[in-house]
Amino acid sequence: MLLKLYDKDTNIRDVLKVVNVLRDGGLIIYPTDTVYAIGCDALNVRAVERICAIKGVNPAKHNLSIVCTDLSGVAEYAKVSNAAFRLMKSCLPGPFTFILPTGSRLPKIFKGKREVGVRVPDSNIARTIAAELGNPLLSMSLRDDDEVVEYSTDPELIDEKYGNLVDLVVDGGYGGLVPSTVVDCSSDEFAIIRQGKGEVDL
């Protein structure tokens, strides 16, 4: 199913339709401020496992990322040093993924992991969904490097190709091609491990 949402004028009734899918353990494809992503309730282990299966990812070995509504939400699920907080505050919301030590509130599928990727995207759609859900979204980029571009940027083509794998596709307009910039803040020495859309001086 394809559901249209507008970033600047997000209809809360439609957002709640998305949230109900997530609360039932469903998977969604949704827009961020970079590329379209596949997501679920990050606290629902079965839903997380479904996404990992679709993406061919071993959750025990692959770093997982979550989308939070704001910085206070980040602090609930990851350990944030003062220096990391200052850096994140200057960058977020924005096209960044910050690698942080894992917090205790994440479910057991995260427990063997020392680190988690955290996003607060500059996308009203993504942040509103997470806010109304009350939990972070597990998030993985939809696009693979060898994929035809149109199938990861055009919501109707996304629905055509992936609609049978997920429960809902959120049409937030055409998506981007450049992923987030990944900044490792898991130690005292911060490092950019993938240069993407976001620009930051460390």
C-alpha positions as CSV (number, residue, x, y, z in Angstrom):
1,M,0.0,0.0,0.0
2,L,1.2,3.5,-0.9
3,L,0.4,6.4,1.4
4,K,1.2,10.0,0.6
5,L,2.6,12.2,3.3
6,Y,3.9,15.8,3.0
7,D,7.0,16.9,4.9
8,K,5.9,20.4,5.5
9,D,2.2,19.7,6.2
10,T,2.1,16.2,7.7
11,N,-1.4,14.9,8.2
12,I,-1.4,13.4,11.7
13,R,-4.3,11.0,10.8
14,D,-2.2,9.5,8.0
15,V,0.9,9.4,10.3
16,L,-1.2,7.3,12.8
17,K,-2.0,4.9,10.0
18,V,1.8,4.4,9.6
19,V,2.2,4.1,13.4
20,N,-0.5,1.4,13.6
21,V,1.3,-0.7,11.0
22,L,4.5,-0.3,13.1
23,R,2.8,-1.2,16.4
24,D,1.5,-4.4,14.7
25,G,5.1,-5.4,13.9
26,G,4.9,-4.2,10.3
27,L,7.6,-2.9,8.0
28,I,7.5,0.4,6.2
29,I,9.5,2.2,3.5
30,Y,9.8,5.8,4.3
31,P,11.7,9.0,3.2
32,T,14.5,10.5,5.2
33,D,16.6,13.6,4.4
34,T,18.9,11.4,2.4
35,V,17.7,8.2,0.8
36,Y,14.5,6.2,1.3
37,A,14.8,3.6,4.1
38,I,13.1,0.5,5.2
39,G,12.1,0.7,8.9
40,C,10.2,-0.8,11.8
41,D,9.8,-0.4,15.5
42,A,13.3,-0.8,16.8
43,L,12.0,-2.4,20.0
44,N,10.2,-5.1,18.1
45,V,12.7,-7.9,17.7
46,R,10.7,-9.9,15.2
47,A,10.2,-6.9,13.0
48,V,14.0,-6.1,13.2
49,E,14.7,-9.7,12.2
50,R,12.4,-9.4,9.2
51,I,14.3,-6.3,7.9
52,C,17.6,-8.1,8.4
53,A,16.3,-11.0,6.4
54,I,15.1,-8.8,3.5
55,K,18.4,-7.0,3.4
56,G,20.5,-10.1,3.8
57,V,22.1,-8.8,7.0
58,N,23.2,-10.9,10.0
59,P,22.1,-8.8,13.0
60,A,24.9,-10.4,15.1
61,K,27.6,-9.0,12.8
62,H,26.1,-6.0,11.1
63,N,25.9,-2.6,12.7
64,L,22.3,-1.5,13.2
65,S,21.0,2.1,13.1
66,I,18.0,3.8,14.7
67,V,16.1,7.0,14.0
68,C,15.1,9.1,17.0
69,T,12.9,12.1,17.2
70,D,15.5,14.4,18.9
71,L,18.6,14.4,21.0
72,S,16.8,13.5,24.2
73,G,15.5,10.3,22.5
74,V,19.1,9.5,21.4
75,A,20.2,9.6,25.1
76,E,17.6,7.0,26.0
77,Y,19.1,4.4,23.7
78,A,22.8,5.2,23.4
79,K,25.5,6.5,25.6
80,V,26.4,10.1,24.7
81,S,29.5,11.8,26.0
82,N,29.5,15.6,26.5
83,A,31.7,16.1,23.5
84,A,29.5,13.9,21.3
85,F,26.4,15.8,22.5
86,R,27.9,19.1,21.6
87,L,28.8,17.8,18.1
88,M,25.4,16.2,17.5
89,K,23.6,19.3,18.7
90,S,25.5,21.4,16.1
91,C,24.6,18.9,13.3
92,L,21.1,17.6,14.1
93,P,18.5,17.3,12.7
94,G,20.6,16.6,9.6
95,P,22.0,14.0,7.2
96,F,24.3,12.3,9.7
97,T,24.6,8.9,11.4
98,F,26.5,9.0,14.6
99,I,28.0,5.8,15.9
100,L,27.7,5.6,19.7
101,P,28.1,3.1,22.5
102,T,24.9,1.1,22.9
103,G,22.5,1.9,25.7
104,S,20.6,-0.5,28.0
105,R,17.1,0.2,26.7
106,L,17.6,-1.4,23.3
107,P,16.2,-5.0,23.0
108,K,18.3,-8.1,23.1
109,I,19.0,-8.2,19.4
110,F,21.3,-5.2,20.1
111,K,22.8,-6.5,23.3
112,G,25.8,-8.2,21.8
113,K,26.7,-5.0,20.1
114,R,28.9,-2.4,21.6
115,E,27.8,0.3,19.1
116,V,24.6,1.6,17.5
117,G,24.2,4.1,14.7
118,V,21.8,7.0,15.5
119,R,20.0,9.4,13.2
120,V,17.8,12.4,13.8
121,P,17.1,13.2,10.1
122,D,16.0,16.6,8.8
123,S,12.7,15.0,7.7
124,N,9.5,16.0,9.4
125,I,7.9,12.8,8.2
126,A,10.5,10.5,9.7
127,R,10.7,12.3,13.0
128,T,6.9,12.6,13.4
129,I,6.5,8.9,12.8
130,A,9.1,8.1,15.5
131,A,7.5,10.6,17.8
132,E,4.0,9.2,17.5
133,L,5.2,5.7,17.7
134,G,7.0,6.6,21.0
135,N,10.0,4.3,20.0
136,P,12.9,4.8,17.7
137,L,12.7,3.3,14.2
138,L,15.2,0.7,13.1
139,S,16.4,2.0,9.8
140,M,18.3,0.6,6.8
141,S,18.9,2.3,3.5
142,L,16.7,0.9,0.8
143,R,19.1,1.3,-2.0
144,D,22.0,-1.0,-2.8
145,D,25.0,0.2,-4.7
146,D,24.2,-1.9,-7.8
147,E,20.6,-0.9,-8.0
148,V,18.8,1.0,-10.7
149,V,18.5,4.5,-9.3
150,E,14.8,5.1,-10.2
151,Y,13.7,2.2,-8.1
152,S,15.1,3.7,-5.0
153,T,14.1,7.4,-5.5
154,D,10.6,7.3,-7.1
155,P,8.0,6.2,-4.5
156,E,5.7,4.6,-7.1
157,L,8.5,2.5,-8.5
158,I,9.6,1.7,-4.9
159,D,6.1,0.4,-4.2
160,E,6.1,-1.6,-7.5
161,K,9.4,-3.3,-6.6
162,Y,9.3,-3.6,-2.8
163,G,5.6,-3.3,-1.9
164,N,5.2,-7.0,-1.5
165,L,8.0,-7.2,1.0
166,V,6.7,-4.5,3.4
167,D,3.3,-3.5,4.8
168,L,3.3,0.1,3.8
169,V,5.3,2.5,1.5
170,V,5.2,6.2,2.5
171,D,5.3,8.5,-0.5
172,G,7.1,11.6,0.7
173,G,8.2,12.7,-2.8
174,Y,11.3,11.9,-4.7
175,G,14.1,10.6,-2.6
176,G,17.8,11.4,-2.7
177,L,20.8,9.4,-3.8
178,V,23.5,10.5,-1.4
179,P,23.6,8.6,2.0
180,S,24.2,10.2,5.4
181,T,27.7,11.0,6.6
182,V,28.7,8.5,9.3
183,V,30.7,9.9,12.2
184,D,32.2,7.5,14.7
185,C,31.8,8.9,18.2
186,S,32.2,5.6,20.1
187,S,35.6,6.7,21.5
188,D,37.2,10.0,22.4
189,E,38.7,10.2,18.9
190,F,35.9,11.1,16.6
191,A,36.3,10.1,12.9
192,I,34.3,10.3,9.7
193,I,34.0,6.8,8.4
194,R,31.8,7.6,5.4
195,Q,31.5,11.0,3.8
196,G,28.0,11.5,2.6
197,K,25.5,14.4,2.4
198,G,26.4,16.0,5.7
199,E,29.4,18.3,6.1
200,V,31.2,18.6,9.5
201,D,34.6,19.6,10.8
202,L,35.9,17.4,13.6
